[in-house]
Amino acid sequence: KFSDCASALNEAGLVKKTDIKADCSIQGITYNSREVAEGFLFVCKGAHFKETYLTDAISRGAAAYVSETEYEAGRDIEAIIVKDIRAAMPVIAKAFYGDLSAEIKMIGITGTKGKSTTAYFLRAILDDYLTDTKGVKSAICSGIDNYDGVNLEEAHLTTPEIMELYHHMNNAVNSGIPFMEMEVSSQALKYDRVAGVQYELACFLNIGTDHISDMEHKDFEDYFGSKLLIFDQANSACINMDSEEFERIEQAATKTGRVVRFSEKNAAANVYAENIVSDRGKVEFDAVIRDVPGYEDDRLHIDLAAFGVINVRNAVAAVAMAAMLGVPGRYIVSGLGRALTPGRMEVYRSADGKYIGIVDYAHNKLSYEALLSAISGEFPDRNIVMVFGSTGGKAINRREELGSIAGKYCSHVVLTEDDGGEEDIPSICREIAGYLGDECSYEIIPDRPEAIRHAVEQADEKSIVIAAGKAREHYQKRGDHFIEIEADVDVMRKAIALKGEK
C-alpha cells in the first residue's frame, strides 16, 4: 500500500508532506518515466528533473509520486514530498521489496581498480560451485553486465541505482540464487545508492587517486572516506595487505568483526600467492590459505585462464573471498581455470602470430600503471602503441596521470574520444598530450574506431597495440546523450585479422 511507503519514509524522518487519497496498491517503483506501468510509484529524482517527466509517468499509469517538490501535474494522484530524494530511494525500495539482503548473500567489491575482474573471477568460482550443488548460477551486478536469474543486460553504471539493484536482488531471490557479487563504487556509497543493503562480505581491493573533481569527490579524503563506508554495512571483510593506506582500511574493516587479509606475495596474509610463473601471459601460481575462520588450511595450484601476471592480485582476492564463503578448493581451482572477464586483457593475434592487439577497460592511474607495466614485462621485445582518451567534465586529474604513465611506457599513442560529454574532444586530447613527455610521439584522431584501425594499420611486427578505456562498451557520451558506436573489441579483432592478411 502507498501508506506503507509513507510510514517507512516518516519513520526515517524524511517526510515534509503527504497527500494520501485512496491509499492505492503500488504495483512497481521506478524513477524512469519510460518504465512506468499501471499502478506504479514514480520517483522524481535528479538535478535536471523536469515536470514533464511526471506528466509522462502519469500518462503511462503512475498512481503516486515521491519528490522533493510538489508538482501541479501530480495534483490528482497520491504524493509524498520528502526532504531528501536520494535518502528516500533506499527506504522506498526496501518498503516495496522487503529486506532482500536477508535472503541472499551479497558480496560487495570496492577499490580503485580491479573490481570487475575480481567480481568475474569470484563469479566463475561460485558458478562452478552452485551449478554442481544447486543447479543455478550466481547473480552479478558489475560495470560490465548484470545477471539476476531472469535478465542478462549490459550495465551503464558501475553500481546500479538502488531501485534497479533491489529489482535484480528480487529476481535472484525468486530464482533461488544464494549469492550475488557486485561492484560498489565510491559514488554509490557516498550518495546512498546501496543504503540499506547488508553485505555478507565486503572486499576492499586498493585505493588510488581517482574520481577527484567538482562532479565527483572534492578531494582524496572524500573519495577514500566514501569507499570505507562499505564496512558500515558488512558482516565480514576481505582486505588487501598490499594496498596503500592499509592501516586505515584494516581499522575500518575491524568493525565488521571478521577480517581476512590477502596479498599477492606477503606471507603474513591469510591468503597469498607463491611460485608465480608467467610465460608470455600464461600464468600459474600456488594459492596458500591459512587461518581463515571455518576453512581448513590449504594450498591450491592455480592455472589462470586470464591473460597476464597482472591478474594474480585479483585472483588472490577471489580465492580469499571464496574461502570466507566456504567454497571447497576444487571449485576455486576450476573457476579460476576458466574465468575470463569481458573487456579485460583481451588479446587478439593475427593468423601468422606477427601482430598483437590488446583491449582493456583500464581508465585510471592505477589500472594504467598495472596494465602497461604488465605488458612491458610480458613483451619486453615489443614497442607499445596505445589508443586512449579521457572523460569530459569529470576526473580531470586523469588527463595528467594517464598522459604521464602512457609517456613512460609507450613509443607512440593515438589520442581519441572517451565519453567526452560536452567537452571538445581535440582539446581533451591536446591536454593529455602535454603530459606525454619527449620520448613518446602522438597523433589525435577523435573518431575512436578509426583511431584503433589506424594504430593497427601503422603497427609493425615489433609493436603491440593496446586500446584502453571502453573495451566492450557500445556507446559514447556526446553532449548529454549516449551514441552507439562499434566496440573496441570488435574493431581490434577485425583490424588485427585484416593486418595479418596483408
Secondary structure, DSSP 4 states (H G I P E B T S, - for coil): -HHHHHHHHHHTT-EEEEE-SS-PPP-EEES-GGG--TTEEEE--STT--HHHHHHHHHTT--EEEESS--GGGTTSEEEEES-HHHHHHHHHHHHH--GGGTSEEEEEE-SS-HHHHHHHHHHHHHHHHHHHTS---EEE-SSEEE-SS-EEE-SSSS--HHHHHHHHHHHHHTT--EEEEE--HHHHHTTSSTTPPBSEEEE----S-SBSTTSBSSHHHHHHHHHGGGGGBS-EEEETTSTTHHHHHHHHGGGS-EEEEESS-TTSSEEEEEEEEETTEEEEEEEE-S-TTS--EEEEEE-SSSSGGGHHHHHHHHHHHHHTT--HHHHHHHHTT---TTSSEEEE-TTS--EEEEE---SHHHHHHHHHHHHHH-TTSEEEEEE---SSS-TTHHHHHHHHHHHH-SEEEE--SS-BTS-HHHHHHHHHTTS-SS-EEEE--SHHHHHHHHHHH--TTEEEEEES-TT--EEEETTEEEE---HHHHHHHHHHHHHH-
